[in-house]
Amino acid sequence: MSITAKRPIAVTIRPATSDDAALLMQAITGLAEHVGEADGVACTEADLRRFGFGENPAFEAVIAEVDGAFAGMCLFFPIFSSWYGRPGVFVQDLYVDKHFRSLGIGERLLRHVAGLCRDRGGVYMRLAVDDDNARAHPFYVRLGFAWTSDQRSYLASGDAFAGLSGAIGEQT
């Protein structure tokens, strides 16, 4: 399916449900392929169902549809700033299907999530962008995001996280 920008499109944005795990996985895989890291995705549909739609969900997601077809998604979770003293939202993944790019779907998804955050008392949105995703950088700047040169992200995973969490040597 291909949509042209010549006609106005009706975009529906709705909360993702556990039944959407396959769509979310498709988007995560598509995003990983886009940034050249397809081999780095360990997440499964079962992981998404377990951690996103159970009693204590670790994330939320919204799905954009055009004429009933999957057009994109935004996966996010709440965060809190001790400096602002207010909640915010961290966008983990924003994905627009290649057939729907340049139609404003990504912007609509971000605006929707920002509105949800605001309605919950939030005052800010954070996200990280792959350095090599050249098309994304000007998109976020156009929407008012600013690169924060005063902070650096760090990651502890694998053995480093196991050591940090005290799990090294423990039987699981």
C-alpha positions in Angstrom: 0.0 0.0 0.0 1.3 3.4 -0.9 -0.2 6.8 0.0 0.6 9.9 -1.8 0.6 13.4 -0.2 -1.8 14.7 -2.9 -4.9 13.8 -0.9 -5.5 14.5 2.8 -5.2 11.4 4.9 -7.2 10.4 7.9 -4.9 9.1 10.6 -6.3 7.3 13.6 -4.1 7.0 16.7 -5.1 4.4 19.3 -3.5 2.7 22.3 -1.7 -0.5 21.5 -3.0 -3.7 23.1 -1.4 -7.1 23.7 -3.0 -8.2 20.4 -0.7 -5.6 18.7 2.5 -7.3 19.8 3.2 -8.5 16.3 2.8 -5.0 14.9 5.1 -3.5 17.5 7.7 -6.2 16.9 7.5 -5.5 13.1 8.1 -1.8 13.9 11.0 -2.5 16.2 12.6 -4.8 13.6 12.0 -2.2 10.9 13.6 0.5 13.0 16.6 -1.7 13.8 17.0 -2.4 10.1 16.8 1.3 9.3 19.7 2.1 11.6 21.7 -1.0 10.5 21.3 -2.9 13.8 18.9 -5.7 12.8 21.1 -8.3 14.5 20.9 -6.5 17.8 17.2 -7.0 18.5 16.7 -9.6 21.2 13.1 -8.6 22.0 10.3 -10.9 21.1 6.5 -10.6 20.8 6.3 -12.6 24.1 8.5 -10.0 25.8 6.3 -7.2 24.6 3.1 -8.9 25.8 4.7 -9.8 29.2 6.3 -6.4 30.0 3.9 -4.0 28.2 0.4 -5.3 28.9 0.5 -7.1 32.3 -0.4 -5.9 35.7 2.5 -3.4 36.0 3.4 -2.4 32.4 7.0 -1.2 31.7 5.9 0.8 28.7 2.9 2.0 26.7 2.6 2.3 22.9 0.3 4.0 20.5 -0.4 2.9 16.9 -1.2 5.1 13.9 -3.4 3.7 11.2 -4.4 5.1 7.9 -7.5 3.5 6.3 -7.1 0.6 8.8 -3.5 -0.1 7.8 -0.6 0.0 10.2 1.3 3.3 9.6 3.5 3.6 12.6 3.9 3.4 16.3 5.4 5.2 19.3 6.6 3.2 22.3 7.2 5.2 25.5 7.3 5.1 29.3 7.0 7.6 32.1 10.0 9.3 33.7 10.5 11.9 36.4 12.8 14.9 36.7 14.0 15.7 40.1 15.1 19.1 38.7 11.7 20.0 37.4 9.8 18.2 40.1 7.4 16.9 37.5 6.9 13.8 35.4 7.7 13.5 31.7 7.8 10.8 29.1 10.7 9.0 27.4 10.1 8.0 23.8 12.0 4.7 23.3 10.9 4.0 19.7 9.2 6.1 17.0 8.6 4.2 13.8 6.7 5.1 10.6 6.2 2.4 8.0 8.1 3.3 4.8 4.9 3.5 2.8 3.7 6.3 5.1 6.8 8.4 5.6 6.8 12.2 4.9 3.1 12.4 5.6 3.3 13.8 9.2 2.6 10.5 10.9 5.7 10.7 13.2 4.8 14.2 14.2 1.2 13.2 15.0 2.4 10.3 17.1 4.7 12.5 19.1 2.1 15.2 19.6 -0.3 12.5 20.8 2.1 11.1 23.3 3.0 14.7 24.5 -0.7 15.3 25.0 -1.0 12.1 27.1 2.0 13.2 29.1 0.6 16.7 29.7 -2.8 15.3 30.7 -0.9 13.2 33.4 0.9 16.3 34.8 4.0 15.9 32.6 6.1 18.8 31.4 8.7 17.3 29.2 9.6 14.6 26.6 13.0 13.0 26.2 14.3 10.7 23.5 17.5 9.4 22.0 18.4 9.4 18.3 20.9 7.1 16.7 23.9 9.2 15.6 23.7 7.8 12.1 20.0 8.5 11.6 20.6 11.6 9.6 17.0 12.0 8.5 15.7 12.0 12.1 17.9 14.8 13.5 16.4 17.7 11.6 12.9 16.3 12.1 13.2 16.5 15.9 14.8 19.9 15.8 11.9 21.2 13.6 9.5 20.0 16.3 11.4 21.9 19.0 13.6 19.3 20.5 17.1 20.5 21.5 20.2 18.4 21.6 21.5 18.3 25.2 25.3 18.6 25.2 25.4 18.8 28.9 24.5 15.1 29.5 25.8 11.8 28.2 24.0 8.5 28.2 25.6 5.5 29.7 24.4 1.9 29.5 25.0 -1.1 31.7 23.9 -4.3 30.1 24.9 -8.0 29.8 27.7 -8.8 32.3 28.1 -5.2 33.4 24.4 -5.1 34.5 24.6 -8.6 36.0 27.6 -7.4 38.1 25.9 -4.1 39.1 22.7 -5.9 40.1 24.6 -8.6 42.1 23.4 -11.3 39.8 26.9 -12.6 38.9 27.3 -16.1 40.3 23.6 -16.4 41.2 21.6 -19.3 39.9 18.5 -18.2 38.0 
